[in-house]
Amino acid sequence: MADARRSPWPVVAALIAALAVFWPPDGGRSLAVKAINWLADPRQELPRKPSPLAIGVDDDADIVAAHDNEEHAYDAMHRGPWMGRLRLDMRDAEDPLEPSTERPLLVAAAAVVAVWVFRRQSQSQRT
């Protein structure tokens, strides 16, 4: 049976580490999202969705053919088995909210968890 009087500090330390991992920077992606992106495609082998053709290059048959090949490879993988589609979606994932929205939500969630941990600790000391 676990000791009811354990210190809450390991949970608080884990909470602070989670905040650091999920905290979105001003520009770019959080460490958590970067890890998900990397885990989905560690060797950068998945096909990328090509950007639209620039105006004026549609006359160059080689550029159009290369663009069509890239688009076909991406679409074939996205229409293929669910695991390929999941990897593409994970590789292209971004933070779910704007940093100005995500940060207060992370702080509020951390505060709720910290209050819960310390409240639980104080209740176990009374019994």
MARTI-967921 format. One record per residue: x, y, z of N, C-alpha, C, O in turn. Coordinates in steps of 0.2 Angstrom, whole numbers, plus 2048, in hexadecimal, padded with zeros to 3 digits. Example, Ala and Ser with C-alpha at 12.3 -4.5 7.8 and 13.67 -1.06 7.14 Angstrom:
<nodes>
8427E482783E7EA8278427F08278477EF82A 8407F58238447FB824840800827843806828 
</nodes>
This chain:
<nodes>
8047FA800800800800804806800809806804 80380B7FC8078117FC806815802801815805 80B81980480B81D80A807823808808827803 80282580C7FE82A80B80183180D7FE83680B 80783181080A83781281083980D81583C80F 81083680781583880281583F801810843801 81B8427FF81C8497FE81984A7F78198467F2 8168507F68128527F08178557EB8168567E5 81E8567ED82285A7E98248567E38258597DD 82584F7E282684C7DC82084D7D782284E7D1 81A84E7D981584F7D58158567D28148587CC 81785B7D78188627D581E8637D081D8667CB 82385F7D182985F7CC82785C7C582985F7C0 8238577C58218547BF81C8597BB81C85A7B5 81885D7BF8138627BC8178677B981586A7B4 81D86A7BC82186F7BA82486D7B38258707AF 8278677B382A8647AD8258637A88268657A2 81F8617A98198617A48188687A181786979B 81886D7A68178747A381C87679E81B879799 8228747A082887679C827873795829876790 82586C79582586978E81F86B78A81F86B784 81986D78D81386F78981387678880F879784 81787A78B81788278B81988478481E882781 81488778081588977981A88F77981989477D 81F88F77582389577482089B77081A89A76E 8238A17708208A676C81F8A476581A8A6761 8248A176282489F75B82589875A82A89575E 82289475782488D75681F88875A81988A75C 82288275B81E87D75F82187C76682787D767 81C87976A81F87777182387177082386D76B 82786F77682B86977682786377582985E771 82186377881D85D77781B85C77081B85676D 81986176C81786176581D85F76181C85B75C 82286276282886075E82A85975F82C85675B 82985676582B84F76782684B763828846760 81F84D76281A84975E81C84975781C844754 81E84F75582085074E82684B74C826848747 82B84B75083184774F82F84075083283C74C 82B83E75582A83675582683474F82782E74D 82283874C81E83674682383574082183173C 82883974082D83873A83483A73C83683F73A 83783573F83E83774284383773D84883B73D 84283473784783473284583972C849839727 84083D72D83E84272883C83E72183E84171C 83983872183883471B83183571982F833713 82C83871D82583871A82483E715828843715 82083D71081F84270B81C84870E818848712 81E84D70B81B85470D816856708816854702 81185970B80C85C70680F862702811867705 80F8626FC8128676F880E86E6F880886D6F9 8128736F880F8796F880C87A6F180E8776EC 80787F6F08048806EA8098836E580E8866E7 8088816DF80D8836D980D88B6D980888E6D9 81388E6D88138956D88118976D18108936CC 80E89D6D180C8A06CA8118A06C58178A36C7 81089E6BF81589E6BA8198986B981C8976B4 8198936BE81D88D6BD8198886BA81C8826B9 8138896B980E8836B68108826AF80D87D6AC 8148866AC8168856A581C8806A581E87D6A0 82087F6AA82687A6AB8238736AC8218726B2 82486F6A88218686A98258646AE8228606B1 82B8656AF82F8626B482D8646BB82C85F6BF 82C86A6BC82A86C6C282386A6C48218686CA 81E86A6BF8178686C08178606C281485E6C6 81C85C6BE81C8556BF81F8546C681C84F6CA 8248576C88278566CF8228586D48218546D9 81E85D6D381985F6D881385A6D88118586DE 8118576D380C8526D280E84C6D680A8496D9 81584A6D58178446D88178456E08168406E4 81984B6E281984C6EA81284C6EC8118496F2 80E84F6E980784F6EB8048486EB8008466EF 8058446E680383D6E58068396EB8028356EE 80C8396ED80F8366F280C8376F980A8336FD 80A83E6FA80784070080083D7017FE83B706 7FC83E6FB7F583C6FB7F58356FC7F08326FF 7F98316F97F982A6F97FA8277007F7823703 7FF82B70480082970B7FA82B70F7F8827714 7F783170E7F28337127EB82F7117E782E715 7EA82C70B7E58287097E682170B7E181D70B 7EC81F70D7EE81870F7EC8167157E7819718 7EF8117187ED80F71F7ED8147247F1819724 7E981372A7E881872F7EF81A7327F0820734 7F48167327FA8177367FE81C732801821735 7FE81C72B8018217277FE82872880282D728 7F88287287F482E7297F58317307F6837730 7F582D7357F782F73C7FE83273C7FF83773F 80382F73980A83273980A83873580E83D738 80783973080783F72C80384573180684A731 7FE8437347FB8487387FF84A73E7FF850740 80284574180784674780D84B74580F84F748 80F84973F81584D73D81385473B81885973C 80D85573980B85C73780886073D80586573C 80785C74380385F74980686674B80D86774B 80286A74E8048707518018717587FD86D759 80387675B8008777627F88787617F787B75C 7F48757657ED8767647EA87D7647E587E761 7ED8817687EA8887697F088D7687F688B768 7EE8937687F38987677F689976E7F3897773 7FD89B76E80089B7757FD8A077A7FD89E780 7FA8A57787F78AA77C7F08A67807EE8A9785 7EE8A177D7E889D7807EB8977837E8896789 7F08947817F288E7837F688F78A7F588B78F 7FA89478B7FD8967917F98967977FA89379C 7F489B7977F089B79D7EC89579E7EB8937A4 7EA8917997E788A79B7EC88679E7EA8827A3 7F288679C7F788179F7F88837A67F987F7AB 7F988A7A87FA88C7AE7F488B7B37F58887B8 7EE88B7B07E888A7B47E78827B67E68807BB 7E987E7B17E98777B27EE8757B77ED8717BB 7F48787B77F98777BC7F78797C27F98757C7 7F487F7C37F28817CA7ED87C7CD7ED87B7D3 7E887A7C87E38757CB7E686F7CD7E586C7D3 7EB86C7CA7EE8667CC7F28677D27F28637D7 7F686D7D37FA86E7D97F586F7DF7F786C7E4 7F08727DE7EB8737E47E986C7E67E886A7EC 7E78687E17E48617E27EA85D7E67E885A7EB 7F085E7E47F585A7E77F685C7EE7F78587F2 7F78627EF7F88657F67F28647FA7F3862800 7EC8647F87E68637FC7E685B7FE7E485A803 7E78577F97E78507FA7ED84E8007EB84A804 7F28527FF7F88518047F585380B7F7850810 7F285980C7F085B8127EA8578157EA85681B 7E68548117E184F8137E48498167E184681B 7E98478127EC8408157F084181B7F183D81F 7F284781D7F68498237F18498297F384882E 7EB84B8277E684C82D7E384582F7E1844835 7E484082B7E183982D7E68358307E5830832 
</nodes>
